[in-house]
Amino acid sequence: MKPAHVLERILEGLLFASRWLLAPLYLGLCLALVPLLIAFFRELVHVCVIAFSGTETEIILGLLSLVDLAMMGSLLIIVIFSSYQNFVSRIDREDHKDWPDWMGTIDFAGLKIKVLSSIVAISAIELLKEFMSLQAVTPADERRLYWLVIIHVVFVASSVVLALSDWLGGASHGDGGAKH
């Protein structure tokens, strides 16, 4: 075997093994679920406390916060499992009887779409919370709402462009974008 070929094989082996450097990042994202869980239960207690004395708007805002936190947790799980399976290693499904169907089937393009879709949904919830919490609209509120709407529209447009580009990319490869 030629020395250049041996060097190439060693380099490729190191590059392939370097994928394991991502595993601690995904473990860190798992640990990030703990403060999210704490925030969720803190908000749940808040909603329960105001259930009898709060206004309908306050209760709805609290429930929207709970939905927002749950969506963020779901997004983290999607990113953790999909990224681990796409970039590090496959998880053996045989040992997990309650394995969800989507796990292990989301490729990188699908993951991008899911992440951006979740961001759009979270942005929409935040925008709705802002609209519902308005009492009297001041010029500062108008400016803040203006920018929140602009940011949300940018997220929506980005999602559409990304989905369209993935669909067109899939169509140009002969699958018609059917995998999305």
Residue, then its C-alpha position, 0 to 999 in steps of 0.5 A: m500500500k502506498p504511503a499516500h493511501v495509508l495517510e488518506r485512510i488514517l485521515e478519513g478514519l479520524l474525520f469519521a471518528s470526529r463525529w463523536l465530538l457532537a455527542p456531548l453537545y446532544l447530551g447538553l441539549c438533553l440537560a437543557l430540558v431540565p430548566l425548560l421543565i422547571a419553567f413549565f411547572r413554574e408557569l403551570v403553578h402560576v396558571c393554577v393560582i390565577a385560575f379563579s382570580g385572573t382574567e380570561t386573557e391572563i389565563i389564555l396567556g398563561l396557557l399559551s406560555l405552556v404551549d410555547l414551552a412544550m413546543m420548545g421541548s419537543l423541538l429540542i427532542i427532535v433536534i437531539f434524536s434526529s441530529y444524533q441519528n444523522f451525524v453520530s450513530r444509529i440508535d438500536r430500536e429493538d430495545h425500545k418497544d415504544w419507539p416513535d415512528w418519526m425517530g430515525t426517519i427525519d433526514f437533515a433536510g426534514l430536520k431543517i424544515k421541522v426546526l424552522s416550522s417550530i420556530v414559526a409556530i413559537s413566533a406566532i404564539e409569542l406574537l399572539k401573546e403580545f397582541m392579547s396582552l395589549q391594554a392601550v396601544t402606545p407608540a412604543d407598543e406599535r413599534r414593538l408590534y411592528w417589529l414582531v410582525i416583521i420578524h414573524v413574516v421573515f420566519v414564515a417567508s424563510s420557511v417557505v423558501l427553504a421548503l421550496s428549495d428542498w422540494l425543487g432540489g428533490a425534484s431535480h434529483g428525480d424524487g419529485g420532493a416526495k420524501h418531504 
